[in-house]
Amino acid sequence: MPFVVPTIPAFSFSSWGTGGVSRNLTPIQAGATSRIGGGLGAFPPAGVEATLTAWGFMAGAAPPGTTSLAISASGTTMVRGNCFTLGGYARAYADIHVIVEEFEPLRPVHTGLVDVPDPGTEHAEIARPATATLGTLVFRRVVTSGPTLIINQETTAIGYQITSPSDAEPHLTTLVMPITPGNAYRWWIASRQYVICQAVSGPGAAVSNIAFDFGPVFFAFT
């Protein structure tokens, strides 16, 4: 039942209109502590910013006889979030969640049995690419846990919302999912954030600024 420090950093980012990033989105580590999250802002007249930051780990092949994979990460968050408008729309969002990718090894087409085609029918086999080798991992599916909400604010027309600032709020994200023995799995501890602001006729803003610091992640095939 290992606890491991994730080894694969990743992030994606998209931007449109008026907005900006107040902190580096690259996931960082300090010893056994991993950090994800970033600071996004959207402003008048219209802007949208979105990011996904994550730390991942290749869990490897599920052992024979196992039926599930459990993953759990606990830590604390730094949170700053708000949205307001006077004659427009604003939205601020942030969560943490678990993502698991499943890969299936490329297996032989034949099992040693000969299937003789019916008379008068054409029998053909689709050839694999020349670069494909047995045992190569082929992506099968992705599974995502339910979100642990950190910021979830929205206001229309005239309104103001603020998340109580926090520097060490405890949070936990977990996932238990069915698996196939022999298939390989890679998991991610991830944070999804976005901000939207449309305030053509007046002031407005949306801010999502979080950092989730977590220790070694528990995962187990059972």
Backbone torsions as a table, in degrees:
resi	resn	phi	psi	omega
1	MET	NA	79.4	-167.8
2	PRO	-79.9	149.3	163.3
3	PHE	-107.8	127.3	-176.5
4	VAL	-133.0	153.3	171.6
5	VAL	-90.2	122.6	-178.9
6	PRO	-60.7	153.9	-171.4
7	THR	-122.3	-6.0	-173.3
8	ILE	-118.6	107.7	176.5
9	PRO	-86.3	147.5	178.1
10	ALA	-157.0	148.4	171.0
11	PHE	-156.1	152.9	172.4
12	SER	-129.4	155.3	-176.0
13	PHE	-150.9	138.4	174.3
14	SER	-136.5	149.0	-175.1
15	SER	-147.0	141.2	175.7
16	TRP	-146.6	137.7	175.9
17	GLY	76.9	-143.3	-173.6
18	THR	-97.4	114.7	-179.8
19	GLY	-174.9	-172.5	179.9
20	GLY	-174.5	170.0	179.3
21	VAL	-114.7	127.3	-177.0
22	SER	-98.0	-12.4	178.0
23	ARG	-139.5	152.4	176.7
24	ASN	-59.4	131.2	-177.6
25	LEU	-86.1	-7.3	-178.7
26	THR	-67.1	123.6	177.0
27	PRO	-59.2	143.4	-177.8
28	ILE	-128.2	163.6	176.5
29	GLN	-135.8	146.0	172.3
30	ALA	-133.3	101.2	-174.7
31	GLY	65.4	-123.7	-179.2
32	ALA	-93.0	5.3	-179.8
33	THR	-100.2	128.1	179.1
34	SER	-109.0	145.5	-179.8
35	ARG	-127.1	135.4	170.8
36	ILE	-129.6	166.5	180.0
37	GLY	113.5	168.9	-179.2
38	GLY	-161.5	-179.6	178.8
39	GLY	-117.2	117.5	-178.6
40	LEU	-120.2	147.0	174.9
41	GLY	-141.3	141.7	175.2
42	ALA	-128.0	141.5	-169.3
43	PHE	-140.6	165.9	179.1
44	PRO	-62.4	156.7	-0.4
45	PRO	-75.6	-27.0	178.1
46	ALA	-164.7	135.1	179.2
47	GLY	-157.5	150.0	176.8
48	VAL	-139.2	128.7	176.3
49	GLU	-130.0	138.6	-179.5
50	ALA	-146.9	144.8	178.4
51	THR	-150.2	153.3	169.7
52	LEU	-129.1	120.3	178.2
53	THR	-117.4	145.2	-173.0
54	ALA	-160.0	151.1	166.1
55	TRP	-115.7	133.8	-175.5
56	GLY	-125.9	169.0	-179.7
57	PHE	-152.3	136.0	176.7
58	MET	-84.2	106.3	-176.4
59	ALA	-76.3	-19.0	178.1
60	GLY	88.5	-166.2	-176.0
61	ALA	-80.3	140.6	175.9
62	ALA	-71.6	128.7	-177.8
63	PRO	-65.3	156.4	175.9
64	PRO	-56.6	140.1	177.3
65	GLY	87.7	-8.9	178.9
66	THR	-85.2	153.3	-177.0
67	THR	-128.9	-10.9	-177.1
68	SER	-148.0	160.9	175.6
69	LEU	-126.3	127.7	179.0
70	ALA	-115.3	135.5	-179.7
71	ILE	-136.6	137.2	-179.8
72	SER	-148.8	131.8	176.8
73	ALA	-130.0	131.0	178.8
74	SER	-126.1	148.2	179.6
75	GLY	-176.0	-156.4	-179.1
76	THR	-130.5	154.2	-178.9
77	THR	-119.1	144.2	163.6
78	MET	-97.6	128.8	-173.0
79	VAL	-132.5	130.3	169.1
80	ARG	-141.1	118.2	-178.5
81	GLY	-152.7	143.4	175.5
82	ASN	-163.7	162.2	172.0
83	CYS	-151.8	143.4	176.5
84	PHE	-155.0	154.1	175.0
85	THR	-149.3	153.6	167.4
86	LEU	-126.4	85.1	-178.8
87	GLY	93.7	42.2	179.3
88	GLY	-164.7	-147.2	-177.8
89	TYR	-143.3	140.2	177.4
90	ALA	-145.3	145.7	-178.5
91	ARG	-145.8	136.1	176.5
92	ALA	-133.9	133.3	-173.9
93	TYR	-145.5	145.5	171.7
94	ALA	-158.4	140.8	174.8
95	ASP	-145.2	171.9	167.0
96	ILE	-126.6	147.4	-177.5
97	HIS	-161.1	172.5	179.1
98	VAL	-110.0	136.8	174.5
99	ILE	-121.0	135.1	176.2
100	VAL	-126.1	129.9	173.5
101	GLU	-104.9	136.1	-179.7
102	GLU	-112.4	135.2	-179.8
103	PHE	-126.2	140.8	-179.9
104	GLU	-112.4	131.6	177.6
105	PRO	-66.1	140.7	175.6
106	LEU	-69.0	122.8	-175.4
107	ARG	-111.4	161.7	177.5
108	PRO	-59.6	146.7	177.8
109	VAL	-71.8	-41.0	-176.3
110	HIS	-97.6	151.4	178.6
111	THR	-109.2	6.2	-178.0
112	GLY	103.7	-13.4	177.4
113	LEU	-91.0	143.5	-179.1
114	VAL	-100.3	124.7	177.4
115	ASP	-104.1	105.5	-177.3
116	VAL	-81.3	124.0	-179.0
117	PRO	-68.8	153.3	176.0
118	ASP	-63.8	148.1	178.1
119	PRO	-57.6	139.4	177.5
120	GLY	83.5	-0.6	178.4
121	THR	-104.7	156.0	179.3
122	GLU	-94.1	133.5	-178.0
123	HIS	-118.1	123.3	-179.0
124	ALA	-145.3	154.2	177.3
125	GLU	-122.4	132.8	177.7
126	ILE	-75.2	121.6	-176.3
127	ALA	-76.0	144.1	173.4
128	ARG	-73.6	157.5	172.2
129	PRO	-57.4	149.3	-177.2
130	ALA	-61.6	-25.6	-177.9
131	THR	-84.4	-10.9	-177.3
132	ALA	-75.2	134.7	178.0
133	THR	-126.8	148.6	178.5
134	LEU	-60.2	138.3	-177.0
135	GLY	94.9	-13.7	176.3
136	THR	-60.6	136.6	-178.5
137	LEU	-82.7	131.3	179.4
138	VAL	-115.9	129.0	-179.2
139	PHE	-60.6	135.4	-179.8
140	ARG	-113.9	-50.0	-177.6
141	ARG	-164.4	169.6	174.2
142	VAL	-129.9	138.4	179.6
143	VAL	-123.5	134.3	-178.9
144	THR	-122.6	136.1	177.5
145	SER	-73.1	167.2	169.8
146	GLY	-64.9	149.7	-176.9
147	PRO	-77.4	141.9	165.0
148	THR	-92.7	108.1	-173.4
149	LEU	-72.8	132.8	176.1
150	ILE	-108.9	-47.3	174.6
151	ILE	-132.1	132.5	178.5
152	ASN	-152.5	87.7	-173.5
153	GLN	-130.0	147.2	180.0
154	GLU	-155.4	137.9	177.3
155	THR	-144.7	142.7	-178.5
156	THR	-127.7	143.1	178.1
157	ALA	68.9	-94.3	179.5
158	ILE	-124.9	117.4	-179.6
159	GLY	-175.7	162.8	179.0
160	TYR	-148.5	129.9	176.7
161	GLN	-133.7	144.0	178.2
162	ILE	-141.0	138.6	173.2
163	THR	-86.2	131.6	179.2
164	SER	-55.7	122.6	-179.4
165	PRO	-57.7	138.8	-179.5
166	SER	-142.4	141.1	178.6
167	ASP	-113.6	-9.8	-178.1
168	ALA	-156.8	53.7	179.8
169	GLU	-84.9	124.4	-179.2
170	PRO	-70.7	137.9	177.3
171	HIS	-143.0	156.4	-177.1
172	LEU	-140.8	139.2	172.2
173	THR	-131.9	135.0	-174.8
174	THR	-140.6	159.6	173.6
175	LEU	-153.5	132.8	170.2
176	VAL	-124.3	124.9	-174.4
177	MET	-139.5	151.0	175.1
178	PRO	-71.7	146.7	-178.6
179	ILE	-134.4	172.7	177.4
180	THR	-115.4	120.1	178.4
181	PRO	-54.4	137.5	-178.9
182	GLY	95.1	-26.0	175.2
183	ASN	-76.9	154.4	-178.1
184	ALA	-103.5	151.9	-174.2
185	TYR	-135.6	140.6	173.4
186	ARG	-126.8	128.8	179.9
187	TRP	-114.3	157.1	179.8
188	TRP	-134.0	137.7	165.6
189	ILE	-97.5	116.0	-166.3
190	ALA	-128.5	157.5	173.4
191	SER	-129.7	128.0	175.2
192	ARG	-106.4	130.7	178.8
193	GLN	-137.4	146.0	170.1
194	TYR	-156.7	156.2	176.5
195	VAL	-136.8	144.6	178.9
196	ILE	-136.4	134.7	174.9
197	CYS	-140.6	127.2	173.3
198	GLN	-135.2	103.1	-174.0
199	ALA	-140.7	67.0	-174.8
200	VAL	-66.8	-37.1	-172.8
201	SER	-97.6	3.3	-178.4
202	GLY	-169.7	-174.7	-179.7
203	PRO	-73.9	164.4	177.5
204	GLY	177.0	167.4	177.9
205	ALA	-171.6	157.5	172.4
206	ALA	-141.9	130.8	-177.4
207	VAL	-131.5	130.1	172.3
208	SER	-129.1	109.6	-174.5
209	ASN	-135.0	105.6	-179.8
210	ILE	-137.0	158.9	168.8
211	ALA	-140.3	123.7	177.6
212	PHE	-107.0	113.3	178.5
213	ASP	-103.2	121.1	-177.7
214	PHE	-134.1	151.3	-179.8
215	GLY	-86.6	-164.9	177.9
216	PRO	-51.8	140.0	-174.4
217	VAL	-93.5	134.4	174.8
218	PHE	-83.4	131.0	169.1
219	PHE	-147.3	148.7	-178.1
220	ALA	-156.3	138.1	167.1
221	PHE	-88.7	130.0	-178.5
222	THR	-132.2	NA	NA
